[in-house]
Amino acid sequence: MSHKLEKKNAEKEAKIEKFRSYLSSMEVDDGKKSLWLEVYENSVEDRENSYVLFYDLKMQVVGNIAHHAVYGPVLAKYLERISKANDQLTKLVEMIDSEMSKEVDADEIFDRIGKKQ
């Protein structure tokens, strides 16, 4: 199981690094990038942690009616947490998409060009 967790953690870190790289390529306020990265990291972490707990408990419940009756509500809570993390990621994508699709003011572009020289 330890090898499996290490692999999951490496995959999670790769996802976060890919998102960080994506953010760095965007021309958006650094404060927004920082917040978006934090939301992404927290959501991915919440989803992964909830999945590990869900999976571990699920393995104990499968085929055992008594355990299912006792732990079913806890399993449902883990699924809710996973769903909330997914919803956070969806909302993050919507916020980034909204930010990237804003119309750009021509004067703002010229101001930016002038500042870079």
N, C-alpha and C positions, 0 to 999 in steps of 0.2 A: 504494500500500500504506500510506503514511503516514496518509492520510485515514481508511482503514479502522481502523488502530490507534488513532487519536485517537477515533474513534467508539466502539470497544470500550472504551477507557479511560473515556470519559464514561459509558457504560452501567454499567461496573463501579463507578464513583464514585457513581452514582445508586442502585445496589443497596445499597451500603454506607451511604449516607445514609438510605435508607428503613429499613434494619435498625436503624441508630442511633436513628432516630425511634421505631421500634417498641419498642426497649429502654427509651427514656426514659419511655414511657407505662406501663411495668410497675412494680409495687410490689415490687421485689426489691433485695436488697443491691447497692450500687454496685460492690463488688468483683466480684461475679458478672457484673454487666452489663459491666464493663470487660474481664473475661476472655472473655466470650462475644463481645464485639465484636472482640477481637483474634483469636479463633479464626475468626470469620466473615471478617474481612479477610484473614487468612493463607490460608484455604481458597480464597476467591475469587481471590486473587492467584496462588496456586499453579495453580489450574485454568486461569486465563487465560494465564499464562506457558507452561504445558505445551501448551496448545492452539496458541498461536502457533508454538512450536517444532515441534510435531507437524505442523501445516499446512504450514509452510515446507519441512520435510523430505519430507513426503508429495508435494508438488508436484514435487520432484526425482526421486522414486522411481517415480511413476506411469508405466507403459509401459516401464520400463527394468529388465529382469530382473537385470542385474548389480548395479545400485544397490539393488534390492529385497533381494537376498541379503546385501548388505553392511549396509544400514541398517534392515532389518526388525527386528532386535532393539532398536535404538534407538527406533524407532517404538513398539514394544511397551512400552518403559519409559515413554515419554511417556503412553501410554494408561493404564498402571498409575498414574502420578502423578495423572492426571485422575480416575481412579476413586477413589483414596485421598482426594483433595480432596472428591469427592462424598460419600464415606463419612463424612468429618469433618463435613460440613454436615448429613447425616442424623443423626448422633450429637448434634450441637448442637441440632437440632430436638427430639430425644427428651429431652435434658436440660432444655430450656426447658419443654417440655410437662409433664415430671415435676414441675418446680418450680411451675408454674402450677396443677397439679391437686392439690397438697398440701391436705389439709384444714386449714382455718383454725381456730385455737383462739379461742373467744369472748372469753376473758380477754385474749388478745393484741390483739384488735380494740379492746376497751375501753381497754387501755393506750395504744394508738396514738392513739385519739381524745382521750384525756386529755392526751397530750403535745402535741397540735396546738393545744390551747386556750391 
